[in-house]
Amino acid sequence: MSVLVTGVNGLVGAHVARILVDNGLPVVGHDLNRSGELAFYPEVKKAITFVWGDITEPTHLFEIAEKYQVDGVIHLASVRNEVLYKSLPTELIRINLAGVQNLLELARLGKIKRIVFASTAAVYGQMPDPEALIPEDAPQNPVGIYANSKAMCESLFRCYRNVYGVEGIIIRPSRVWGRLANLDTLEFGNPISSFVYKVLNRIPIHDPSGADFGGDFSYAPDVAYGFYRAYVTPHPSYTVYNISPGKFYRLSQVAETLRQLVPGAEISLGPGMLPYVTQSPVRGPLDIRRAETDLGYRIQYDLKEALAHFIETAKRSMSRPPAR
């Protein structure tokens, strides 16, 4: 029996596949993109079965479940580009909801047992107190198209669980970073990866604002471990879990840590939260005690350790062309 990982070429998917393989679980990786993060982890790519396709095609997913004897799914695939899809809300919602409903139908028909779904901490909306922990039962107030689509997906999970008894676990990660694909491209809500790219390439960073923006920036390998624990824990007590470091960091702290880790790094950020706050509402850190207690979840990297680990990983990826 195998584990289907959708969005395997994405930021978290490659790390989820690696952890599953390391723990002896057969992995079927699925993605509409043939290139992405997996290109930087050739040992993982070789160890899994990769299937190209569209999660909005139900027949396609049914065939995969039958052919590869899929036991469960870690569903990471989604459209998340808020800027690109703000003018195309119907398409974003269609893709994100159709993928979820197709997998829920597989479970309803008994083709798969458990679905672990990647939602987002953005469903909580803006919570301006950076000191206040956000528990899973906090009120939801999603702001953007992407966050609202994830909230809709969560509603679908509740429906299928309450009406059909489908076993689904919802994971809400927060401000995930650590991508190698398109490393030089800035993400408004989370610039850490692009900061690393610039300091390693001796590109000065002198931004007039941004130092005060912050959040519980979550390193992708740590987030992936949370999905793994949600998948393998036999009888979780809850259906929703927050996954993050559980700590709030400002970008000024990120900049200072980069200066410590990369001698000669030229990085300065002026006061304020622009431009990042325009794309990512301010909120405090997630309360992760439920995941720690119930799933056995543990953070493997604090901020400095995560940055040091990613710097070394980025150096290796920049020194050789990615595997195809």
Secondary structure, 3 states (H helix, E strand, C coil): CEEEEECCCCCCHHHHHHHHHHCCCCEEEEECCCCCHHHHCHHHHHHCEEEECCCCCHHHHHHHHHHCCEEEEEECCCCCCHHHHCCCHHHHHHHHHHHHHHHHHHHHCCCCCEEEEECCHHHHCCCCCCCCCECCCCCCCCCCHHHHHHHHHHHHHHHHHHHHCCEEEEEEECCEECCCCCCCCCCCCCCHHHHHHHHHCCCCEEECCCCCCEECCEEHHHHHHHHHHHHHCCCCCCCEEEECCCCCEEHHHHHHHHHHHCCCCCEEECCCCCCHHHCCCCCCCECCHHHHHHHCCCCCCCHHHHHHHHHHHHHHHHHCCCCC
